[in-house]
């Protein structure tokens, strides 16, 4: 799959736009150092050039050129949220929200798209949406797919790659999320059905009704990986528990989502098989906050907080194990299908740094590493001739990830 072309002038109301961002710093997350004293010329949504501010090229005709004094600000490549759920609002009751009417879920997706973009998130990798009749196009399929199609070419919404709906083991589904497979044949059929519906990737759920045992064998999961790869798509797997992660890693899925209980053996297998870890540590940080702000039993009280903290510490060690083993780590919020909101990817970057990654590595996980997972070389990158999908913050996110909360402007 190739990157979409830069959004055309029609995306800007048919007018040619030229903007010069002068004397900024750039944090491209390829290493720990900022590039300072840089100017960037953008023409119709494409980066014409990036040059030292004291050596700018001729900008040509000045009429219609907007010059932005960016001194003191840092340009950051548009971020990639590798674990999102477009049609869910998040919050403490996120599971109940899956059952909201399709009309409301599609409205929520529009709200989420605006929130994400304003926070500097240019790409969303949707890894599961409820199935229903789309109120706009009338098709019955995962609701995220219609949202993705309607956002194509819109400058005011992120790019989307979507997995369709979740595929569960027998008996593991949830109300309204009931696509289940009991064996390899059913698993392959369910996956191909999602691709036929227009999904960009396939999401399987490797936590079974028994949390200590994956719902399928390594051979069964390998069969769906092979079938999906033959179609030119990827397989990602929810794996909150150790056995599901082990099965997914051995079977060679393209990514494990969450990976809260990895050990060194599973991490080594992931590295050997090229399996990416999509981290969602901030989910548990949000749960800890809910213990202070809600009366929801699973979060409230000392017992709930203690269990969440222990799970967070275990998940942080999982990230460290993966990182030590050389596994590629990407960042996700789990917004909509978890408790975070669509504008909180900075929280996950902070969480990765708290777990032991260097700040520049945390930002890489939320930018160009995400592009690698998507197979989209322009995602999370900034270069001459590339799309102007960047944003500006106050501060240096390569040393202080909290700078990502201080968004000043989105290109």
RANORDA-V542758 format. One line per field, one symbol per residue. burial: + if it has 16 or more other C-alpha atoms within 10 Angstrom, else -. A space follows every 50 residues. Layout:
burial->???
//
This chain:
burial->-----+++--------++++++++++++++---+-+++++++++++++++ +++-----------+----++-++++++++++++++++++++-++-+++- -+--++-++-+++++++++++++++++++++++++-----++++++++-- +-+-+-++++++++++++++-++---+++++--+--++-+++-++--+++ ++++++++----++++++-+++++++++----++++++++++++++++++ +++++++++++++--++++++-++++++++++++++++-++------+++ ---++--++-++-++++++++++-++++++++++++++++++++++++++ +++-+-++++++++++++++++++-++++++++--+++++++++++++-- +++++-++++-
//
